[in-house]
Amino acid sequence: MKSTAEVLAAARSALAGIPKEGLGEERSSRWRGARIVLVGAAWHIGVLLIADDRVFATGEVLRAVDPGRRGYAAESARERAARRQMALKGGFSEGEVVHVGWSVIDVDAVDAGGSSGPLLLQGRVPMVRWSGSSYRPLDAYVQEQIELLLGC
């Protein structure tokens, strides 16, 4: 059985050459105001964000856009539009996908028998929580997500 680290290394190899998406963090300053700035990049693989040297649990996914002038039926829609605009203000290009609120996954802790984010070790099998409280083997999950991404 492959370890979590081995599954992720194989995923990185399979994803080589595929564009990554931006990892953003909220920043605020007196002069530039609130914005979301680029702090890294990763491949979006389901509930995971796989970077070259780390892996993250997904958080909020936005597309950087200028909301223009609109009326909103819900306050949540207004807030989401403001966050999209924060990504533009932080330097993301119009239409670019931005991941915010992600969290670092401790792969070593998982391989040692623990859990981190949506990953855990059951027996000797790395598992991923992908829907509510449902778990499935990480290797099969990652392979399926890569096939979906590549359109296989």
N, CA, C and O atoms as a GROMACS GRO file, in nm:
protein
  608
    1MET      N    1   0.085  -0.118   0.000
    1MET     CA    2   0.000   0.000   0.000
    1MET      C    3   0.089   0.124   0.000
    1MET      O    4   0.189   0.129   0.071
    2LYS      N    5   0.052   0.223  -0.080
    2LYS     CA    6   0.128   0.349  -0.087
    2LYS      C    7   0.102   0.436   0.035
    2LYS      O    8  -0.009   0.438   0.089
    3SER      N    9   0.205   0.507   0.078
    3SER     CA   10   0.188   0.605   0.185
    3SER      C   11   0.122   0.731   0.127
    3SER      O   12   0.111   0.747   0.006
    4THR      N   13   0.080   0.818   0.216
    4THR     CA   14   0.021   0.945   0.174
    4THR      C   15   0.122   1.024   0.091
    4THR      O   16   0.088   1.079  -0.014
    5ALA      N   17   0.245   1.030   0.138
    5ALA     CA   18   0.350   1.104   0.066
    5ALA      C   19   0.372   1.045  -0.072
    5ALA      O   20   0.392   1.120  -0.168
    6GLU      N   21   0.369   0.913  -0.087
    6GLU     CA   22   0.388   0.849  -0.217
    6GLU      C   23   0.272   0.878  -0.312
    6GLU      O   24   0.294   0.902  -0.431
    7VAL      N   25   0.150   0.877  -0.260
    7VAL     CA   26   0.032   0.909  -0.343
    7VAL      C   27   0.043   1.053  -0.394
    7VAL      O   28   0.016   1.079  -0.512
    8LEU      N   29   0.083   1.145  -0.308
    8LEU     CA   30   0.093   1.286  -0.347
    8LEU      C   31   0.208   1.308  -0.444
    8LEU      O   32   0.197   1.391  -0.534
    9ALA      N   33   0.319   1.236  -0.428
    9ALA     CA   34   0.431   1.248  -0.521
    9ALA      C   35   0.390   1.198  -0.660
    9ALA      O   36   0.426   1.259  -0.760
   10ALA      N   37   0.316   1.089  -0.665
   10ALA     CA   38   0.267   1.037  -0.794
   10ALA      C   39   0.171   1.136  -0.858
   10ALA      O   40   0.171   1.154  -0.980
   11ALA      N   41   0.088   1.201  -0.777
   11ALA     CA   42  -0.006   1.301  -0.829
   11ALA      C   43   0.070   1.419  -0.889
   11ALA      O   44   0.034   1.469  -0.995
   12ARG      N   45   0.174   1.464  -0.822
   12ARG     CA   46   0.254   1.575  -0.874
   12ARG      C   47   0.315   1.540  -1.009
   12ARG      O   48   0.319   1.624  -1.099
   13SER      N   49   0.363   1.418  -1.022
   13SER     CA   50   0.420   1.373  -1.150
   13SER      C   51   0.314   1.373  -1.259
   13SER      O   52   0.340   1.417  -1.371
   14ALA      N   53   0.195   1.322  -1.227
   14ALA     CA   54   0.086   1.316  -1.326
   14ALA      C   55   0.037   1.454  -1.365
   14ALA      O   56  -0.013   1.474  -1.476
   15LEU      N   57   0.050   1.550  -1.275
   15LEU     CA   58  -0.001   1.686  -1.298
   15LEU      C   59   0.101   1.779  -1.362
   15LEU      O   60   0.068   1.892  -1.398
   16ALA      N   61   0.224   1.734  -1.376
   16ALA     CA   62   0.330   1.820  -1.433
   16ALA      C   63   0.284   1.873  -1.568
   16ALA      O   64   0.235   1.798  -1.653
   17GLY      N   65   0.299   2.002  -1.587
   17GLY     CA   66   0.259   2.065  -1.713
   17GLY      C   67   0.118   2.119  -1.712
   17GLY      O   68   0.080   2.195  -1.802
   18ILE      N   69   0.038   2.083  -1.613
   18ILE     CA   70  -0.100   2.133  -1.600
   18ILE      C   71  -0.094   2.263  -1.520
   18ILE      O   72  -0.026   2.268  -1.418
   19PRO      N   73  -0.163   2.368  -1.563
   19PRO     CA   74  -0.159   2.496  -1.489
   19PRO      C   75  -0.213   2.481  -1.346
   19PRO      O   76  -0.307   2.406  -1.320
   20LYS      N   77  -0.152   2.555  -1.257
   20LYS     CA   78  -0.195   2.559  -1.117
   20LYS      C   79  -0.288   2.678  -1.098
   20LYS      O   80  -0.298   2.766  -1.184
   21GLU      N   81  -0.355   2.680  -0.985
   21GLU     CA   82  -0.443   2.790  -0.948
   21GLU      C   83  -0.381   2.864  -0.830
   21GLU      O   84  -0.303   2.807  -0.754
   22GLY      N   85  -0.417   2.992  -0.816
   22GLY     CA   86  -0.356   3.077  -0.714
   22GLY      C   87  -0.407   3.050  -0.574
   22GLY      O   88  -0.525   3.025  -0.552
   23LEU      N   89  -0.313   3.056  -0.478
   23LEU     CA   90  -0.346   3.052  -0.336
   23LEU      C   91  -0.338   3.195  -0.285
   23LEU      O   92  -0.235   3.260  -0.298
   24GLY      N   93  -0.447   3.242  -0.227
   24GLY     CA   94  -0.450   3.380  -0.180
   24GLY      C   95  -0.464   3.390  -0.030
   24GLY      O   96  -0.514   3.298   0.036
   25GLU      N   97  -0.420   3.503   0.023
   25GLU     CA   98  -0.439   3.536   0.164
   25GLU      C   99  -0.491   3.678   0.173
   25GLU      O  100  -0.455   3.764   0.094
   26GLU      N  101  -0.577   3.700   0.269
   26GLU     CA  102  -0.629   3.835   0.291
   26GLU      C  103  -0.523   3.920   0.359
   26GLU      O  104  -0.456   3.878   0.454
   27ARG      N  105  -0.510   4.042   0.309
   27ARG     CA  106  -0.418   4.139   0.368
   27ARG      C  107  -0.493   4.272   0.378
   27ARG      O  108  -0.588   4.298   0.305
   28SER      N  109  -0.448   4.352   0.470
   28SER     CA  110  -0.510   4.483   0.486
   28SER      C  111  -0.402   4.583   0.526
   28SER      O  112  -0.315   4.553   0.607
   29SER      N  113  -0.410   4.700   0.467
   29SER     CA  114  -0.318   4.806   0.505
   29SER      C  115  -0.392   4.938   0.501
   29SER      O  116  -0.497   4.951   0.437
   30ARG      N  117  -0.337   5.034   0.569
   30ARG     CA  118  -0.399   5.166   0.574
   30ARG      C  119  -0.405   5.229   0.436
   30ARG      O  120  -0.500   5.300   0.404
   31TRP      N  121  -0.304   5.203   0.352
   31TRP     CA  122  -0.296   5.267   0.221
   31TRP      C  123  -0.368   5.190   0.112
   31TRP      O  124  -0.430   5.251   0.025
   32ARG      N  125  -0.361   5.058   0.114
   32ARG     CA  126  -0.419   4.981   0.005
   32ARG      C  127  -0.553   4.917   0.041
   32ARG      O  128  -0.621   4.864  -0.046
   33GLY      N  129  -0.591   4.922   0.166
   33GLY     CA  130  -0.718   4.864   0.209
   33GLY      C  131  -0.714   4.712   0.211
   33GLY      O  132  -0.608   4.651   0.206
   34ALA      N  133  -0.832   4.651   0.218
   34ALA     CA  134  -0.844   4.505   0.222
   34ALA      C  135  -0.828   4.450   0.081
   34ALA      O  136  -0.884   4.502  -0.015
   35ARG      N  137  -0.752   4.342   0.071
   35ARG     CA  138  -0.730   4.278  -0.058
   35ARG      C  139  -0.688   4.133  -0.035
   35ARG      O  140  -0.655   4.094   0.076
   36ILE      N  141  -0.692   4.055  -0.142
   36ILE     CA  142  -0.645   3.916  -0.138
   36ILE      C  143  -0.524   3.909  -0.229
   36ILE      O  144  -0.533   3.940  -0.348
   37VAL      N  145  -0.410   3.868  -0.173
   37VAL     CA  146  -0.285   3.865  -0.249
   37VAL      C  147  -0.240   3.722  -0.275
   37VAL      O  148  -0.272   3.630  -0.199
   38LEU      N  149  -0.165   3.704  -0.382
   38LEU     CA  150  -0.110   3.574  -0.420
   38LEU      C  151   0.004   3.536  -0.327
   38LEU      O  152   0.097   3.613  -0.306
   39VAL      N  153  -0.005   3.414  -0.270
   39VAL     CA  154   0.102   3.365  -0.183
   39VAL      C  155   0.157   3.230  -0.229
   39VAL      O  156   0.251   3.178  -0.170
   40GLY      N  157   0.099   3.175  -0.334
   40GLY     CA  158   0.145   3.046  -0.385
   40GLY      C  159   0.053   2.996  -0.494
   40GLY      O  160  -0.038   3.065  -0.538
   41ALA      N  161   0.079   2.872  -0.536
   41ALA     CA  162  -0.003   2.810  -0.640
   41ALA      C  163  -0.010   2.660  -0.614
   41ALA      O  164   0.082   2.602  -0.557
   42ALA      N  165  -0.120   2.599  -0.657
   42ALA     CA  166  -0.140   2.457  -0.636
   42ALA      C  167  -0.239   2.403  -0.737
   42ALA      O  168  -0.315   2.479  -0.798
   43TRP      N  169  -0.237   2.273  -0.754
   43TRP     CA  170  -0.338   2.206  -0.837
   43TRP      C  171  -0.459   2.178  -0.749
   43TRP      O  172  -0.444   2.128  -0.637
   44HIS      N  173  -0.576   2.210  -0.798
   44HIS     CA  174  -0.701   2.185  -0.725
   44HIS      C  175  -0.749   2.045  -0.759
   44HIS      O  176  -0.798   2.020  -0.870
   45ILE      N  177  -0.736   1.955  -0.664
   45ILE     CA  178  -0.772   1.815  -0.682
   45ILE      C  179  -0.879   1.781  -0.579
   45ILE      O  180  -0.847   1.731  -0.471
   46GLY      N  181  -1.004   1.808  -0.611
   46GLY     CA  182  -1.115   1.780  -0.520
   46GLY      C  183  -1.105   1.861  -0.392
   46GLY      O  184  -1.107   1.984  -0.396
   47VAL      N  185  -1.094   1.792  -0.279
   47VAL     CA  186  -1.086   1.860  -0.150
   47VAL      C  187  -0.942   1.898  -0.114
   47VAL      O  188  -0.916   1.949  -0.004
   48LEU      N  189  -0.849   1.874  -0.206
   48LEU     CA  190  -0.708   1.901  -0.182
   48LEU      C  191  -0.654   2.006  -0.277
   48LEU      O  192  -0.702   2.022  -0.390
   49LEU      N  193  -0.555   2.078  -0.230
   49LEU     CA  194  -0.475   2.168  -0.313
   49LEU      C  195  -0.332   2.117  -0.302
   49LEU      O  196  -0.270   2.125  -0.196
   50ILE      N  197  -0.280   2.064  -0.412
   50ILE     CA  198  -0.148   2.002  -0.411
   50ILE      C  199  -0.047   2.100  -0.471
   50ILE      O  200  -0.053   2.131  -0.590
   51ALA      N  201   0.045   2.147  -0.388
   51ALA     CA  202   0.153   2.236  -0.432
   51ALA      C  203   0.278   2.152  -0.452
   51ALA      O  204   0.278   2.031  -0.426
   52ASP      N  205   0.385   2.216  -0.500
   52ASP     CA  206   0.509   2.144  -0.526
   52ASP      C  207   0.568   2.081  -0.400
   52ASP      O  208   0.625   1.972  -0.405
   53ASP      N  209   0.555   2.149  -0.286
   53ASP     CA  210   0.619   2.101  -0.165
   53ASP      C  211   0.526   2.077  -0.047
   53ASP      O  212   0.569   2.026   0.057
   54ARG      N  213   0.400   2.113  -0.061
   54ARG     CA  214   0.303   2.095   0.048
   54ARG      C  215   0.167   2.058  -0.009
   54ARG      O  216   0.146   2.060  -0.130
   55VAL      N  217   0.075   2.026   0.080
   55VAL     CA  218  -0.062   2.000   0.039
   55VAL      C  219  -0.154   2.071   0.137
   55VAL      O  220  -0.123   2.083   0.256
   56PHE      N  221  -0.267   2.119   0.086
   56PHE     CA  222  -0.360   2.198   0.165
   56PHE      C  223  -0.502   2.142   0.152
   56PHE      O  224  -0.535   2.078   0.053
   57ALA      N  225  -0.583   2.168   0.253
   57ALA     CA  226  -0.726   2.142   0.244
   57ALA      C  227  -0.790   2.265   0.181
   57ALA      O  228  -0.756   2.378   0.215
   58THR      N  229  -0.882   2.244   0.088
   58THR     CA  230  -0.947   2.357   0.023
   58THR      C  231  -1.030   2.437   0.123
   58THR      O  232  -1.074   2.386   0.225
   59GLY      N  233  -1.048   2.562   0.089
   59GLY     CA  234  -1.132   2.651   0.166
   59GLY      C  235  -1.233   2.713   0.071
   59GLY      O  236  -1.311   2.642   0.007
   60GLU      N  237  -1.232   2.843   0.063
   60GLU     CA  238  -1.322   2.917  -0.027
   60GLU      C  239  -1.257   2.928  -0.165
   60GLU      O  240  -1.137   2.952  -0.176
   61VAL      N  241  -1.337   2.910  -0.269
   61VAL     CA  242  -1.288   2.924  -0.406
   61VAL      C  243  -1.361   3.042  -0.470
   61VAL      O  244  -1.484   3.048  -0.472
   62LEU      N  245  -1.282   3.138  -0.521
   62LEU     CA  246  -1.337   3.258  -0.583
   62LEU      C  247  -1.284   3.272  -0.725
   62LEU      O  248  -1.184   3.210  -0.761
   63ARG      N  249  -1.351   3.352  -0.803
   63ARG     CA  250  -1.300   3.394  -0.933
   63ARG      C  251  -1.288   3.546  -0.927
   63ARG      O  252  -1.386   3.615  -0.898
   64ALA      N  253  -1.169   3.597  -0.953
   64ALA     CA  254  -1.145   3.741  -0.945
   64ALA      C  255  -1.223   3.812  -1.055
   64ALA      O  256  -1.197   3.792  -1.174
   65VAL      N  257  -1.319   3.895  -1.015
   65VAL     CA  258  -1.397   3.972  -1.112
   65VAL      C  259  -1.437   4.106  -1.052
   65VAL      O  260  -1.446   4.122  -0.930
   66ASP      N  261  -1.460   4.201  -1.140
   66ASP     CA  262  -1.513   4.330  -1.099
   66ASP      C  263  -1.665   4.315  -1.096
   66ASP      O  264  -1.725   4.286  -1.199
   67PRO      N  265  -1.728   4.334  -0.981
   67PRO     CA  266  -1.872   4.312  -0.972
   67PRO      C  267  -1.955   4.415  -1.047
   67PRO      O  268  -2.073   4.392  -1.072
   68GLY      N  269  -1.895   4.527  -1.082
   68GLY     CA  270  -1.973   4.631  -1.149
   68GLY      C  271  -2.082   4.683  -1.056
   68GLY      O  272  -2.072   4.671  -0.934
   69ARG      N  273  -2.184   4.742  -1.115
   69ARG     CA  274  -2.296   4.791  -1.035
   69ARG      C  275  -2.410   4.692  -1.048
   69ARG      O  276  -2.464   4.671  -1.156
   70ARG      N  277  -2.446   4.633  -0.938
   70ARG     CA  278  -2.553   4.534  -0.938
   70ARG      C  279  -2.638   4.551  -0.813
   70ARG      O  280  -2.594   4.604  -0.711
   71GLY      N  281  -2.760   4.505  -0.825
   71GLY     CA  282  -2.845   4.492  -0.708
   71GLY      C  283  -2.834   4.348  -0.661
   71GLY      O  284  -2.827   4.257  -0.743
   72TYR      N  285  -2.833   4.326  -0.532
   72TYR     CA  286  -2.820   4.191  -0.479
   72TYR      C  287  -2.944   4.153  -0.401
   72TYR      O  288  -2.995   4.230  -0.320
   73ALA      N  289  -2.993   4.033  -0.427
   73ALA     CA  290  -3.111   3.984  -0.356
   73ALA      C  291  -3.074   3.936  -0.216
   73ALA      O  292  -3.159   3.931  -0.127
   74ALA      N  293  -2.947   3.901  -0.197
   74ALA     CA  294  -2.904   3.850  -0.067
   74ALA      C  295  -2.774   3.917  -0.025
   74ALA      O  296  -2.688   3.947  -0.109
   75GLU      N  297  -2.760   3.940   0.103
   75GLU     CA  298  -2.638   3.999   0.157
   75GLU      C  299  -2.518   3.909   0.131
   75GLU      O  300  -2.407   3.959   0.111
   76SER      N  301  -2.537   3.778   0.132
   76SER     CA  302  -2.426   3.685   0.107
   76SER      C  303  -2.371   3.703  -0.035
   76SER      O  304  -2.250   3.690  -0.056
   77ALA      N  305  -2.457   3.733  -0.131
   77ALA     CA  306  -2.412   3.758  -0.268
   77ALA      C  307  -2.330   3.886  -0.275
   77ALA      O  308  -2.230   3.892  -0.348
   78ARG      N  309  -2.370   3.985  -0.202
   78ARG     CA  310  -2.296   4.113  -0.196
   78ARG      C  311  -2.157   4.089  -0.136
   78ARG      O  312  -2.058   4.141  -0.186
   79GLU      N  313  -2.151   4.012  -0.028
   79GLU     CA  314  -2.023   3.984   0.037
   79GLU      C  315  -1.930   3.904  -0.055
   79GLU      O  316  -1.810   3.931  -0.061
   80ARG      N  317  -1.985   3.807  -0.126
   80ARG     CA  318  -1.904   3.726  -0.217
   80ARG      C  319  -1.850   3.814  -0.331
   80ARG      O  320  -1.734   3.799  -0.371
   81ALA      N  321  -1.931   3.904  -0.384
   81ALA     CA  322  -1.887   3.995  -0.489
   81ALA      C  323  -1.774   4.085  -0.437
   81ALA      O  324  -1.679   4.112  -0.510
   82ALA      N  325  -1.785   4.129  -0.313
   82ALA     CA  326  -1.680   4.214  -0.255
   82ALA      C  327  -1.550   4.134  -0.242
   82ALA      O  328  -1.442   4.190  -0.263
   83ARG      N  329  -1.558   4.007  -0.208
   83ARG     CA  330  -1.438   3.923  -0.195
   83ARG      C  331  -1.374   3.899  -0.332
   83ARG      O  332  -1.252   3.897  -0.344
   84ARG      N  333  -1.456   3.882  -0.434
   84ARG     CA  334  -1.402   3.868  -0.570
   84ARG      C  335  -1.326   3.994  -0.610
   84ARG      O  336  -1.220   3.988  -0.672
   85GLN      N  337  -1.382   4.108  -0.574
   85GLN     CA  338  -1.317   4.235  -0.606
   85GLN      C  339  -1.188   4.252  -0.525
   85GLN      O  340  -1.092   4.312  -0.575
   86MET      N  341  -1.182   4.200  -0.403
   86MET     CA  342  -1.060   4.205  -0.322
   86MET      C  343  -0.947   4.129  -0.392
   86MET      O  344  -0.831   4.168  -0.383
   87ALA      N  345  -0.982   4.020  -0.461
   87ALA     CA  346  -0.880   3.943  -0.534
   87ALA      C  347  -0.825   4.026  -0.650
   87ALA      O  348  -0.704   4.026  -0.674
   88LEU      N  349  -0.912   4.096  -0.721
   88LEU     CA  350  -0.866   4.185  -0.828
   88LEU      C  351  -0.774   4.293  -0.772
   88LEU      O  352  -0.668   4.322  -0.828
   89LYS      N  353  -0.815   4.351  -0.662
   89LYS     CA  354  -0.738   4.459  -0.599
   89LYS      C  355  -0.602   4.408  -0.551
   89LYS      O  356  -0.505   4.484  -0.546
   90GLY      N  357  -0.595   4.280  -0.517
   90GLY     CA  358  -0.470   4.221  -0.469
   90GLY      C  359  -0.376   4.177  -0.578
   90GLY      O  360  -0.265   4.132  -0.549
   91GLY      N  361  -0.418   4.188  -0.704
   91GLY     CA  362  -0.328   4.157  -0.814
   91GLY      C  363  -0.364   4.036  -0.898
   91GLY      O  364  -0.292   4.005  -0.993
   92PHE      N  365  -0.472   3.968  -0.867
   92PHE     CA  366  -0.515   3.857  -0.952
   92PHE      C  367  -0.576   3.913  -1.080
   92PHE      O  368  -0.636   4.021  -1.078
   93SER      N  369  -0.562   3.842  -1.189
   93SER     CA  370  -0.618   3.885  -1.318
   93SER      C  371  -0.767   3.857  -1.323
   93SER      O  372  -0.816   3.766  -1.256
   94GLU      N  373  -0.837   3.934  -1.402
   94GLU     CA  374  -0.981   3.916  -1.424
   94GLU      C  375  -1.008   3.772  -1.466
   94GLU      O  376  -0.948   3.722  -1.561
   95GLY      N  377  -1.098   3.704  -1.394
   95GLY     CA  378  -1.136   3.567  -1.427
   95GLY      C  379  -1.048   3.459  -1.365
   95GLY      O  380  -1.080   3.341  -1.374
   96GLU      N  381  -0.938   3.497  -1.301
   96GLU     CA  382  -0.846   3.399  -1.241
   96GLU      C  383  -0.909   3.336  -1.116
   96GLU      O  384  -0.975   3.404  -1.038
   97VAL      N  385  -0.888   3.205  -1.100
   97VAL     CA  386  -0.939   3.132  -0.984
   97VAL      C  387  -0.845   3.157  -0.865
   97VAL      O  388  -0.723   3.153  -0.879
   98VAL      N  389  -0.905   3.182  -0.749
   98VAL     CA  390  -0.832   3.213  -0.627
   98VAL      C  391  -0.883   3.124  -0.514
   98VAL      O  392  -1.004   3.114  -0.493
   99HIS      N  393  -0.792   3.060  -0.443
   99HIS     CA  394  -0.827   2.978  -0.327
   99HIS      C  395  -0.788   3.055  -0.201
   99HIS      O  396  -0.673   3.097  -0.186
  100VAL      N  397  -0.885   3.073  -0.112
  100VAL     CA  398  -0.865   3.148   0.012
  100VAL      C  399  -0.915   3.062   0.128
  100VAL      O  400  -1.008   2.983   0.111
  101GLY      N  401  -0.855   3.077   0.243
  101GLY     CA  402  -0.902   3.005   0.361
  101GLY      C  403  -0.859   2.859   0.363
  101GLY      O  404  -0.917   2.779   0.437
  102TRP      N  405  -0.761   2.825   0.285
  102TRP     CA  406  -0.707   2.689   0.283
  102TRP      C  407  -0.629   2.665   0.411
  102TRP      O  408  -0.593   2.760   0.482
  103SER      N  409  -0.602   2.539   0.440
  103SER     CA  410  -0.523   2.506   0.559
  103SER      C  411  -0.420   2.399   0.523
  103SER      O  412  -0.447   2.311   0.441
  104VAL      N  413  -0.303   2.407   0.585
  104VAL     CA  414  -0.193   2.315   0.558
  104VAL      C  415  -0.227   2.178   0.616
  104VAL      O  416  -0.276   2.167   0.728
  105ILE      N  417  -0.199   2.074   0.539
  105ILE     CA  418  -0.215   1.936   0.584
  105ILE      C  419  -0.079   1.881   0.621
  105ILE      O  420   0.017   1.895   0.545
  106ASP      N  421  -0.069   1.818   0.737
  106ASP     CA  422   0.056   1.758   0.785
  106ASP      C  423   0.062   1.613   0.736
  106ASP      O  424   0.010   1.522   0.799
  107VAL      N  425   0.127   1.595   0.621
  107VAL     CA  426   0.136   1.463   0.557
  107VAL      C  427   0.211   1.364   0.647
  107VAL      O  428   0.173   1.248   0.655
  108ASP      N  429   0.317   1.410   0.714
  108ASP     CA  430   0.393   1.322   0.803
  108ASP      C  431   0.306   1.269   0.917
  108ASP      O  432   0.319   1.153   0.956
  109ALA      N  433   0.218   1.355   0.972
  109ALA     CA  434   0.128   1.312   1.079
  109ALA      C  435   0.032   1.205   1.030
  109ALA      O  436   0.003   1.110   1.102
  110VAL      N  437  -0.016   1.220   0.908
  110VAL     CA  438  -0.107   1.120   0.850
  110VAL      C  439  -0.034   0.987   0.832
  110VAL      O  440  -0.084   0.882   0.871
  111ASP      N  441   0.086   0.993   0.773
  111ASP     CA  442   0.163   0.871   0.751
  111ASP      C  443   0.206   0.804   0.882
  111ASP      O  444   0.236   0.685   0.884
  112ALA      N  445   0.211   0.881   0.990
  112ALA     CA  446   0.246   0.826   1.121
  112ALA      C  447   0.126   0.763   1.191
  112ALA      O  448   0.138   0.711   1.302
  113GLY      N  449   0.009   0.766   1.125
  113GLY     CA  450  -0.109   0.703   1.183
  113GLY      C  451  -0.213   0.798   1.234
  113GLY      O  452  -0.314   0.756   1.290
  114GLY      N  453  -0.192   0.927   1.215
  114GLY     CA  454  -0.287   1.026   1.263
  114GLY      C  455  -0.376   1.079   1.154
  114GLY      O  456  -0.406   1.011   1.056
  115SER      N  457  -0.419   1.202   1.173
  115SER     CA  458  -0.503   1.267   1.073
  115SER      C  459  -0.464   1.414   1.065
  115SER      O  460  -0.405   1.470   1.158
  116SER      N  461  -0.497   1.474   0.952
  116SER     CA  462  -0.475   1.616   0.932
  116SER      C  463  -0.568   1.661   0.821
  116SER      O  464  -0.569   1.602   0.712
  117GLY      N  465  -0.646   1.766   0.848
  117GLY     CA  466  -0.744   1.811   0.748
  117GLY      C  467  -0.836   1.697   0.710
  117GLY      O  468  -0.888   1.628   0.797
  118PRO      N  469  -0.858   1.677   0.580
  118PRO     CA  470  -0.949   1.570   0.536
  118PRO      C  471  -0.879   1.434   0.523
  118PRO      O  472  -0.941   1.338   0.477
  119LEU      N  473  -0.752   1.424   0.561
  119LEU     CA  474  -0.678   1.298   0.545
  119LEU      C  475  -0.660   1.226   0.678
  119LEU      O  476  -0.646   1.289   0.783
  120LEU      N  477  -0.661   1.092   0.670
  120LEU     CA  478  -0.632   1.010   0.787
  120LEU      C  479  -0.583   0.874   0.740
  120LEU      O  480  -0.601   0.836   0.625
  121LEU      N  481  -0.521   0.803   0.833
  121LEU     CA  482  -0.473   0.669   0.804
  121LEU      C  483  -0.564   0.570   0.874
  121LEU      O  484  -0.578   0.574   0.997
  122GLN      N  485  -0.627   0.480   0.797
  122GLN     CA  486  -0.709   0.373   0.854
  122GLN      C  487  -0.636   0.243   0.826
  122GLN      O  488  -0.620   0.203   0.711
  123GLY      N  489  -0.592   0.176   0.933
  123GLY     CA  490  -0.507   0.061   0.912
  123GLY      C  491  -0.376   0.113   0.855
  123GLY      O  492  -0.307   0.191   0.920
  124ARG      N  493  -0.342   0.071   0.736
  124ARG     CA  494  -0.223   0.124   0.667
  124ARG      C  495  -0.263   0.196   0.539
  124ARG      O  496  -0.178   0.220   0.453
  125VAL      N  497  -0.391   0.229   0.525
  125VAL     CA  498  -0.443   0.290   0.402
  125VAL      C  499  -0.473   0.438   0.424
  125VAL      O  500  -0.555   0.473   0.509
  126PRO      N  501  -0.406   0.526   0.348
  126PRO     CA  502  -0.441   0.669   0.354
  126PRO      C  503  -0.582   0.690   0.298
  126PRO      O  504  -0.615   0.641   0.190
  127MET      N  505  -0.663   0.762   0.373
  127MET     CA  506  -0.802   0.786   0.335
  127MET      C  507  -0.827   0.936   0.327
  127MET      O  508  -0.757   1.016   0.390
  128VAL      N  509  -0.929   0.973   0.249
  128VAL     CA  510  -0.967   1.113   0.235
  128VAL      C  511  -1.117   1.125   0.264
  128VAL      O  512  -1.197   1.045   0.217
  129ARG      N  513  -1.153   1.229   0.342
  129ARG     CA  514  -1.294   1.260   0.367
  129ARG      C  515  -1.337   1.348   0.251
  129ARG      O  516  -1.286   1.459   0.233
  130TRP      N  517  -1.430   1.300   0.174
  130TRP     CA  518  -1.464   1.375   0.053
  130TRP      C  519  -1.609   1.419   0.049
  130TRP      O  520  -1.644   1.504  -0.033
  131SER      N  521  -1.693   1.365   0.132
  131SER     CA  522  -1.834   1.406   0.133
  131SER      C  523  -1.890   1.382   0.272
  131SER      O  524  -1.915   1.268   0.311
  132GLY      N  525  -1.911   1.490   0.345
  132GLY     CA  526  -1.963   1.477   0.481
  132GLY      C  527  -1.869   1.396   0.567
  132GLY      O  528  -1.756   1.438   0.593
  133SER      N  529  -1.914   1.280   0.610
  133SER     CA  530  -1.830   1.194   0.692
  133SER      C  531  -1.787   1.069   0.616
  133SER      O  532  -1.742   0.972   0.677
  134SER      N  533  -1.800   1.070   0.483
  134SER     CA  534  -1.761   0.955   0.401
  134SER      C  535  -1.611   0.960   0.371
  134SER      O  536  -1.557   1.065   0.336
  135TYR      N  537  -1.546   0.846   0.386
  135TYR     CA  538  -1.404   0.835   0.354
  135TYR      C  539  -1.385   0.734   0.242
  135TYR      O  540  -1.463   0.640   0.228
  136ARG      N  541  -1.281   0.757   0.163
  136ARG     CA  542  -1.244   0.660   0.060
  136ARG      C  543  -1.092   0.661   0.046
  136ARG      O  544  -1.027   0.756   0.089
  137PRO      N  545  -1.034   0.556  -0.012
  137PRO     CA  546  -0.889   0.551  -0.026
  137PRO      C  547  -0.836   0.670  -0.105
  137PRO      O  548  -0.888   0.705  -0.211
  138LEU      N  549  -0.731   0.732  -0.051
  138LEU     CA  550  -0.673   0.851  -0.112
  138LEU      C  551  -0.622   0.824  -0.252
  138LEU      O  552  -0.643   0.907  -0.341
  139ASP      N  553  -0.557   0.712  -0.275
  139ASP     CA  554  -0.499   0.682  -0.406
  139ASP      C  555  -0.607   0.682  -0.516
  139ASP      O  556  -0.590   0.745  -0.620
  140ALA      N  557  -0.716   0.610  -0.492
  140ALA     CA  558  -0.824   0.603  -0.591
  140ALA      C  559  -0.890   0.740  -0.609
  140ALA      O  560  -0.924   0.778  -0.721
  141TYR      N  561  -0.908   0.814  -0.501
  141TYR     CA  562  -0.969   0.946  -0.507
  141TYR      C  563  -0.885   1.041  -0.592
  141TYR      O  564  -0.937   1.110  -0.680
  142VAL      N  565  -0.754   1.045  -0.566
  142VAL     CA  566  -0.666   1.135  -0.640
  142VAL      C  567  -0.663   1.096  -0.788
  142VAL      O  568  -0.668   1.183  -0.875
  143GLN      N  569  -0.654   0.968  -0.817
  143GLN     CA  570  -0.654   0.923  -0.957
  143GLN      C  571  -0.781   0.966  -1.029
  143GLN      O  572  -0.776   1.014  -1.142
  144GLU      N  573  -0.895   0.949  -0.963
  144GLU     CA  574  -1.023   0.989  -1.023
  144GLU      C  575  -1.028   1.140  -1.048
  144GLU      O  576  -1.073   1.184  -1.154
  145GLN      N  577  -0.983   1.218  -0.952
  145GLN     CA  578  -0.985   1.364  -0.965
  145GLN      C  579  -0.891   1.411  -1.077
  145GLN      O  580  -0.924   1.505  -1.149
  146ILE      N  581  -0.776   1.346  -1.092
  146ILE     CA  582  -0.683   1.382  -1.199
  146ILE      C  583  -0.745   1.347  -1.334
  146ILE      O  584  -0.732   1.425  -1.429
  147GLU      N  585  -0.810   1.233  -1.344
  147GLU     CA  586  -0.877   1.195  -1.469
  147GLU      C  587  -0.985   1.296  -1.505
  147GLU      O  588  -0.999   1.332  -1.622
  148LEU      N  589  -1.061   1.342  -1.407
  148LEU     CA  590  -1.163   1.443  -1.432
  148LEU      C  591  -1.099   1.574  -1.480
  148LEU      O  592  -1.150   1.639  -1.571
  149LEU      N  593  -0.990   1.612  -1.418
  149LEU     CA  594  -0.920   1.734  -1.455
  149LEU      C  595  -0.865   1.726  -1.599
  149LEU      O  596  -0.873   1.823  -1.674
  150LEU      N  597  -0.812   1.610  -1.634
  150LEU     CA  598  -0.754   1.593  -1.766
  150LEU      C  599  -0.857   1.560  -1.873
  150LEU      O  600  -0.826   1.558  -1.992
  151GLY      N  601  -0.981   1.533  -1.831
  151GLY     CA  602  -1.088   1.502  -1.925
  151GLY      C  603  -1.077   1.364  -1.984
  151GLY      O  604  -1.119   1.341  -2.098
  152CYS      N  605  -1.021   1.270  -1.908
  152CYS     CA  606  -1.006   1.131  -1.957
  152CYS      C  607  -1.137   1.056  -1.952
  152CYS      O  608  -1.142   0.938  -1.989
   0.00000   0.00000   0.00000
